[in-house]
């Protein structure tokens, strides 16, 4: 497995981790820093029993995107497109992830987060120049 974002990885667990990271980004864009974000509340259940956790998470993300559309419509469209692209590689969330799949979920999550941080840092550098 690669030590950076792997767009070619077709593992449902890895893809689910990437989706989870995107859902966290959508929540942050809509609400800012919260006392207990989705990572605090749902990481464990999303990485072990994805079918039940992601149903709730996807519903919440639609509320966050609606809020964001009123405040930052361009960002809302961008995040919605990215989420759609990530979801297009998964036909269904499984009932349960094995321990190995839980590890793949975590890698997908952290790889996606790091890629988002890298993009954000690059944008900040370009704006300063």
ChimeraX commands (.cxc) that place a marker at each C-alpha (Angstrom):
marker #1 position 0.00,0.00,0.00 radius 0.5
marker #1 position 1.22,3.49,-0.82 radius 0.5
marker #1 position 2.16,5.97,1.91 radius 0.5
marker #1 position 0.19,8.78,0.25 radius 0.5
marker #1 position -3.23,9.26,-1.31 radius 0.5
marker #1 position -3.92,6.34,-3.65 radius 0.5
marker #1 position -6.55,7.23,-6.24 radius 0.5
marker #1 position -6.18,3.74,-7.72 radius 0.5
marker #1 position -7.08,1.89,-4.51 radius 0.5
marker #1 position -10.47,0.24,-5.09 radius 0.5
marker #1 position -10.86,-1.12,-1.55 radius 0.5
marker #1 position -14.27,-0.21,-0.16 radius 0.5
marker #1 position -12.67,0.30,3.26 radius 0.5
marker #1 position -10.01,2.69,1.92 radius 0.5
marker #1 position -12.63,4.58,-0.10 radius 0.5
marker #1 position -14.91,4.77,2.92 radius 0.5
marker #1 position -12.11,6.36,4.93 radius 0.5
marker #1 position -11.64,8.94,2.18 radius 0.5
marker #1 position -15.37,9.66,2.14 radius 0.5
marker #1 position -15.36,10.04,5.92 radius 0.5
marker #1 position -12.56,12.63,5.65 radius 0.5
marker #1 position -14.56,14.53,3.03 radius 0.5
marker #1 position -17.67,14.49,5.24 radius 0.5
marker #1 position -15.57,15.91,8.07 radius 0.5
marker #1 position -14.34,18.68,5.76 radius 0.5
marker #1 position -17.89,19.51,4.71 radius 0.5
marker #1 position -18.96,19.75,8.35 radius 0.5
marker #1 position -16.02,22.02,9.17 radius 0.5
marker #1 position -16.70,24.27,6.18 radius 0.5
marker #1 position -20.35,24.64,7.23 radius 0.5
marker #1 position -20.01,24.91,11.01 radius 0.5
marker #1 position -16.39,25.73,11.78 radius 0.5
marker #1 position -14.80,24.19,14.84 radius 0.5
marker #1 position -17.32,22.25,16.92 radius 0.5
marker #1 position -17.11,20.68,20.38 radius 0.5
marker #1 position -17.61,17.18,19.00 radius 0.5
marker #1 position -17.24,16.83,15.25 radius 0.5
marker #1 position -18.01,13.76,13.22 radius 0.5
marker #1 position -14.55,12.32,13.83 radius 0.5
marker #1 position -15.14,12.43,17.59 radius 0.5
marker #1 position -18.65,11.04,17.33 radius 0.5
marker #1 position -18.54,8.61,14.40 radius 0.5
marker #1 position -14.98,7.46,13.55 radius 0.5
marker #1 position -15.30,4.24,15.52 radius 0.5
marker #1 position -18.70,3.25,14.14 radius 0.5
marker #1 position -17.85,4.31,10.57 radius 0.5
marker #1 position -14.70,2.19,10.63 radius 0.5
marker #1 position -16.39,-0.89,12.13 radius 0.5
marker #1 position -20.06,-0.85,11.05 radius 0.5
marker #1 position -20.09,1.41,7.98 radius 0.5
marker #1 position -23.58,0.64,6.68 radius 0.5
marker #1 position -25.29,2.09,9.75 radius 0.5
marker #1 position -22.87,4.97,10.34 radius 0.5
marker #1 position -22.72,6.27,6.78 radius 0.5
marker #1 position -26.49,6.49,6.45 radius 0.5
marker #1 position -26.56,9.05,9.25 radius 0.5
marker #1 position -23.39,10.77,8.08 radius 0.5
marker #1 position -24.67,11.26,4.53 radius 0.5
marker #1 position -27.90,12.73,5.85 radius 0.5
marker #1 position -25.97,15.15,8.06 radius 0.5
marker #1 position -23.72,16.15,5.17 radius 0.5
marker #1 position -26.73,17.23,3.14 radius 0.5
marker #1 position -27.73,19.61,5.93 radius 0.5
marker #1 position -24.17,20.93,6.08 radius 0.5
marker #1 position -24.05,21.41,2.30 radius 0.5
marker #1 position -27.40,23.25,2.36 radius 0.5
marker #1 position -26.09,25.63,5.01 radius 0.5
marker #1 position -22.88,26.12,3.07 radius 0.5
marker #1 position -24.76,26.86,-0.18 radius 0.5
marker #1 position -26.28,29.92,1.46 radius 0.5
marker #1 position -22.94,31.21,2.72 radius 0.5
marker #1 position -20.32,29.98,0.25 radius 0.5
marker #1 position -22.07,28.51,-2.79 radius 0.5
marker #1 position -18.88,27.92,-4.79 radius 0.5
marker #1 position -17.29,25.95,-1.97 radius 0.5
marker #1 position -20.50,23.97,-1.49 radius 0.5
marker #1 position -20.48,22.92,-5.15 radius 0.5
marker #1 position -16.78,21.98,-5.03 radius 0.5
marker #1 position -17.15,19.86,-1.90 radius 0.5
marker #1 position -20.33,18.22,-3.21 radius 0.5
marker #1 position -18.54,17.30,-6.46 radius 0.5
marker #1 position -15.58,15.84,-4.57 radius 0.5
marker #1 position -17.90,13.83,-2.34 radius 0.5
marker #1 position -19.78,12.55,-5.38 radius 0.5
marker #1 position -16.55,11.50,-7.05 radius 0.5
marker #1 position -15.43,9.56,-3.98 radius 0.5
marker #1 position -18.85,7.92,-3.61 radius 0.5
marker #1 position -18.89,6.84,-7.26 radius 0.5
marker #1 position -16.34,4.12,-6.52 radius 0.5
marker #1 position -18.53,2.42,-3.89 radius 0.5
marker #1 position -21.76,0.60,-4.69 radius 0.5
marker #1 position -22.72,-0.13,-1.05 radius 0.5
marker #1 position -21.32,0.22,2.44 radius 0.5
marker #1 position -20.79,-3.21,4.01 radius 0.5
marker #1 position -22.36,-4.19,7.32 radius 0.5
marker #1 position -19.01,-4.69,9.04 radius 0.5
marker #1 position -15.29,-4.16,8.38 radius 0.5
marker #1 position -12.71,-6.74,9.44 radius 0.5
marker #1 position -9.67,-5.60,11.46 radius 0.5
marker #1 position -7.63,-5.39,8.24 radius 0.5
marker #1 position -10.36,-3.31,6.60 radius 0.5
marker #1 position -10.49,-1.04,9.66 radius 0.5
marker #1 position -6.81,-0.36,9.07 radius 0.5
marker #1 position -7.49,0.41,5.41 radius 0.5
marker #1 position -10.28,2.76,6.46 radius 0.5
marker #1 position -7.88,4.64,8.75 radius 0.5
marker #1 position -5.28,4.89,5.99 radius 0.5
marker #1 position -7.84,6.20,3.52 radius 0.5
marker #1 position -9.00,8.75,6.06 radius 0.5
marker #1 position -5.53,10.03,6.90 radius 0.5
marker #1 position -4.33,9.97,3.29 radius 0.5
marker #1 position -7.34,12.06,2.24 radius 0.5
marker #1 position -6.87,14.49,5.13 radius 0.5
marker #1 position -3.20,14.94,4.28 radius 0.5
marker #1 position -4.02,15.59,0.63 radius 0.5
marker #1 position -6.56,18.22,1.73 radius 0.5
marker #1 position -3.98,19.85,4.01 radius 0.5
marker #1 position -1.43,19.89,1.19 radius 0.5
marker #1 position -3.93,21.56,-1.18 radius 0.5
marker #1 position -4.82,24.13,1.47 radius 0.5
marker #1 position -1.15,24.94,2.15 radius 0.5
marker #1 position -0.43,25.29,-1.59 radius 0.5
marker #1 position -3.38,27.67,-1.96 radius 0.5
marker #1 position -2.15,29.77,0.99 radius 0.5
marker #1 position 1.34,29.99,-0.54 radius 0.5
marker #1 position -0.08,31.01,-3.93 radius 0.5
marker #1 position -2.23,33.73,-2.31 radius 0.5
marker #1 position 0.79,35.13,-0.45 radius 0.5
marker #1 position 2.90,35.38,-3.64 radius 0.5
marker link #1:1,2 radius 0.2
marker link #1:2,3 radius 0.2
marker link #1:3,4 radius 0.2
marker link #1:4,5 radius 0.2
marker link #1:5,6 radius 0.2
marker link #1:6,7 radius 0.2
marker link #1:7,8 radius 0.2
marker link #1:8,9 radius 0.2
marker link #1:9,10 radius 0.2
marker link #1:10,11 radius 0.2
marker link #1:11,12 radius 0.2
marker link #1:12,13 radius 0.2
marker link #1:13,14 radius 0.2
marker link #1:14,15 radius 0.2
marker link #1:15,16 radius 0.2
marker link #1:16,17 radius 0.2
marker link #1:17,18 radius 0.2
marker link #1:18,19 radius 0.2
marker link #1:19,20 radius 0.2
marker link #1:20,21 radius 0.2
marker link #1:21,22 radius 0.2
marker link #1:22,23 radius 0.2
marker link #1:23,24 radius 0.2
marker link #1:24,25 radius 0.2
marker link #1:25,26 radius 0.2
marker link #1:26,27 radius 0.2
marker link #1:27,28 radius 0.2
marker link #1:28,29 radius 0.2
marker link #1:29,30 radius 0.2
marker link #1:30,31 radius 0.2
marker link #1:31,32 radius 0.2
marker link #1:32,33 radius 0.2
marker link #1:33,34 radius 0.2
marker link #1:34,35 radius 0.2
marker link #1:35,36 radius 0.2
marker link #1:36,37 radius 0.2
marker link #1:37,38 radius 0.2
marker link #1:38,39 radius 0.2
marker link #1:39,40 radius 0.2
marker link #1:40,41 radius 0.2
marker link #1:41,42 radius 0.2
marker link #1:42,43 radius 0.2
marker link #1:43,44 radius 0.2
marker link #1:44,45 radius 0.2
marker link #1:45,46 radius 0.2
marker link #1:46,47 radius 0.2
marker link #1:47,48 radius 0.2
marker link #1:48,49 radius 0.2
marker link #1:49,50 radius 0.2
marker link #1:50,51 radius 0.2
marker link #1:51,52 radius 0.2
marker link #1:52,53 radius 0.2
marker link #1:53,54 radius 0.2
marker link #1:54,55 radius 0.2
marker link #1:55,56 radius 0.2
marker link #1:56,57 radius 0.2
marker link #1:57,58 radius 0.2
marker link #1:58,59 radius 0.2
marker link #1:59,60 radius 0.2
marker link #1:60,61 radius 0.2
marker link #1:61,62 radius 0.2
marker link #1:62,63 radius 0.2
marker link #1:63,64 radius 0.2
marker link #1:64,65 radius 0.2
marker link #1:65,66 radius 0.2
marker link #1:66,67 radius 0.2
marker link #1:67,68 radius 0.2
marker link #1:68,69 radius 0.2
marker link #1:69,70 radius 0.2
marker link #1:70,71 radius 0.2
marker link #1:71,72 radius 0.2
marker link #1:72,73 radius 0.2
marker link #1:73,74 radius 0.2
marker link #1:74,75 radius 0.2
marker link #1:75,76 radius 0.2
marker link #1:76,77 radius 0.2
marker link #1:77,78 radius 0.2
marker link #1:78,79 radius 0.2
marker link #1:79,80 radius 0.2
marker link #1:80,81 radius 0.2
marker link #1:81,82 radius 0.2
marker link #1:82,83 radius 0.2
marker link #1:83,84 radius 0.2
marker link #1:84,85 radius 0.2
marker link #1:85,86 radius 0.2
marker link #1:86,87 radius 0.2
marker link #1:87,88 radius 0.2
marker link #1:88,89 radius 0.2
marker link #1:89,90 radius 0.2
marker link #1:90,91 radius 0.2
marker link #1:91,92 radius 0.2
marker link #1:92,93 radius 0.2
marker link #1:93,94 radius 0.2
marker link #1:94,95 radius 0.2
marker link #1:95,96 radius 0.2
marker link #1:96,97 radius 0.2
marker link #1:97,98 radius 0.2
marker link #1:98,99 radius 0.2
marker link #1:99,100 radius 0.2
marker link #1:100,101 radius 0.2
marker link #1:101,102 radius 0.2
marker link #1:102,103 radius 0.2
marker link #1:103,104 radius 0.2
marker link #1:104,105 radius 0.2
marker link #1:105,106 radius 0.2
marker link #1:106,107 radius 0.2
marker link #1:107,108 radius 0.2
marker link #1:108,109 radius 0.2
marker link #1:109,110 radius 0.2
marker link #1:110,111 radius 0.2
marker link #1:111,112 radius 0.2
marker link #1:112,113 radius 0.2
marker link #1:113,114 radius 0.2
marker link #1:114,115 radius 0.2
marker link #1:115,116 radius 0.2
marker link #1:116,117 radius 0.2
marker link #1:117,118 radius 0.2
marker link #1:118,119 radius 0.2
marker link #1:119,120 radius 0.2
marker link #1:120,121 radius 0.2
marker link #1:121,122 radius 0.2
marker link #1:122,123 radius 0.2
marker link #1:123,124 radius 0.2
marker link #1:124,125 radius 0.2
marker link #1:125,126 radius 0.2
marker link #1:126,127 radius 0.2
marker link #1:127,128 radius 0.2
marker link #1:128,129 radius 0.2
view
